[in-house]
Amino acid sequence: MDINTTPNKHEIPSPGFPVITIVTTLLLLFLFAGLIVVIYYYSNKMDVATPTISGEQKLKELLAAQKDMISSYGNFDKATNTVRIPVDVSVQKMIEEGSKNGKLPFPMKPTVKPEPKAETPPAPKEVKKDEPKDAKKEEPKASSKDAPKPEKK
């Protein structure tokens, strides 16, 4: 008996060409590619719609707005009829008002000029405590500068 010639009773017949598997795989690939295109399109569109502003740029804008506010005139509160004036103008008005009547419109402590500081003496040298009697004291060696020079005749 030849194995190749006799059919096996338990063998599962193989189906033909797997068309359904290929169609499903292609459909999923197209779906995935379409999803990538949509994400790319919307991410580029969102970057144009909302420009990002750096922290440095925000700080510059804030400082410019504050500088404009303290250096310009404007209505501050219409209900109480008060206006905003520049800081340098308000300082000038305070000086003029103080020079007219000799008083400032706000309490102020008198300024005291600091007295010039006297030169501080140098710190005292450290005083060494008495050394024990048994300790040997080294006598300083005389240097050539300290030695008496012989007189020339």
C-alpha positions in Angstrom: 0.0 0.0 0.0 1.3 3.3 -1.1 0.7 6.3 1.2 0.4 8.7 -1.6 -2.3 6.9 -3.5 -4.7 6.2 -0.6 -6.8 9.0 0.7 -6.9 9.6 4.4 -10.3 9.5 5.9 -9.5 12.1 8.6 -8.0 14.7 6.3 -9.8 18.0 6.0 -10.2 19.1 2.5 -8.4 22.5 1.9 -10.6 25.3 0.7 -9.8 27.0 -2.5 -8.1 30.4 -2.8 -8.6 32.5 0.5 -10.4 35.5 -1.1 -12.2 36.6 2.0 -9.0 36.8 4.0 -7.3 39.0 1.4 -10.3 41.3 1.0 -10.6 41.7 4.8 -6.8 42.5 5.1 -7.0 45.1 2.3 -10.1 46.7 3.8 -8.3 47.1 7.2 -5.2 48.5 5.6 -7.2 51.1 3.7 -9.1 52.0 7.0 -5.8 52.4 8.9 -4.3 54.6 6.1 -7.4 56.7 6.1 -7.2 57.2 9.8 -3.6 58.3 9.6 -4.5 60.8 6.8 -7.4 62.3 8.9 -5.2 62.7 12.0 -2.4 64.3 10.0 -4.9 66.7 8.3 -6.5 67.8 11.6 -3.3 68.2 13.5 -1.9 70.6 10.8 -5.2 72.5 10.8 -5.2 72.9 14.6 -1.7 74.3 14.6 -2.7 77.1 12.2 -5.9 77.9 14.1 -4.3 78.2 17.6 -0.8 79.7 17.5 1.2 79.0 20.6 2.5 82.0 22.5 5.7 81.5 24.5 5.9 82.5 28.1 8.4 85.2 27.2 6.0 86.7 24.7 3.2 86.7 27.3 5.4 88.5 29.8 6.4 91.1 27.2 2.7 91.8 26.5 1.9 92.0 30.2 4.7 94.4 30.9 3.7 96.6 27.9 0.1 96.7 29.1 1.2 97.7 32.6 3.6 100.4 31.3 0.8 101.8 29.1 -1.5 101.9 32.1 0.9 103.8 34.4 2.0 106.2 31.7 -1.4 107.2 30.2 -4.6 109.0 31.1 -7.9 107.1 31.3 -11.3 106.7 33.0 -10.8 104.6 36.0 -14.3 104.6 37.6 -17.2 106.5 36.0 -19.5 106.0 39.0 -17.2 108.0 41.3 -15.9 110.2 38.5 -12.3 109.4 39.1 -9.7 109.3 36.4 -6.3 107.7 36.0 -3.3 109.9 35.4 0.3 109.0 34.7 2.5 108.3 37.7 5.0 111.1 36.8 2.2 113.6 36.6 0.8 112.6 40.0 4.2 112.8 41.6 4.6 116.3 40.2 1.2 117.3 41.5 2.1 116.0 45.0 5.3 118.0 45.0 3.5 121.2 43.9 0.8 120.7 46.6 3.4 120.0 49.3 5.4 123.1 48.3 2.3 125.4 48.5 1.2 124.6 52.0 4.3 123.0 53.4 2.6 119.7 54.1 2.3 116.6 52.1 -1.2 115.0 51.8 0.1 111.9 53.5 2.1 111.3 56.7 5.8 110.9 56.3 8.5 110.2 58.8 11.3 112.7 58.8 14.4 111.5 57.0 17.6 111.4 59.1 20.8 111.4 57.3 23.1 108.7 58.5 26.2 109.8 60.3 29.5 108.9 58.6 30.9 105.8 60.0 34.2 106.1 61.9 37.0 103.8 60.8 36.9 100.7 62.8 40.2 99.8 64.5 41.8 96.5 63.5 40.8 93.4 65.5 43.1 92.7 68.4 45.6 90.0 67.9 45.0 86.7 69.7 46.6 86.4 73.0 48.0 83.0 73.6 47.3 81.3 76.9 50.3 80.4 79.1 52.0 77.4 77.9 52.9 74.6 80.3 56.3 74.9 82.1 57.6 71.7 80.6 57.1 72.8 77.0 60.2 73.8 75.2 60.2 77.3 73.8 61.9 77.9 70.6 63.9 81.1 70.5 63.5 83.0 67.3 66.5 82.8 65.1 68.2 86.0 64.2 67.9 86.8 60.5 70.6 88.5 58.5 68.5 91.7 58.6 68.3 91.8 62.4 72.0 91.0 63.0 74.2 93.9 63.8 76.5 94.9 61.0 80.2 95.3 61.6 81.5 98.8 61.4 83.9 99.6 58.7 87.2 101.1 59.6 
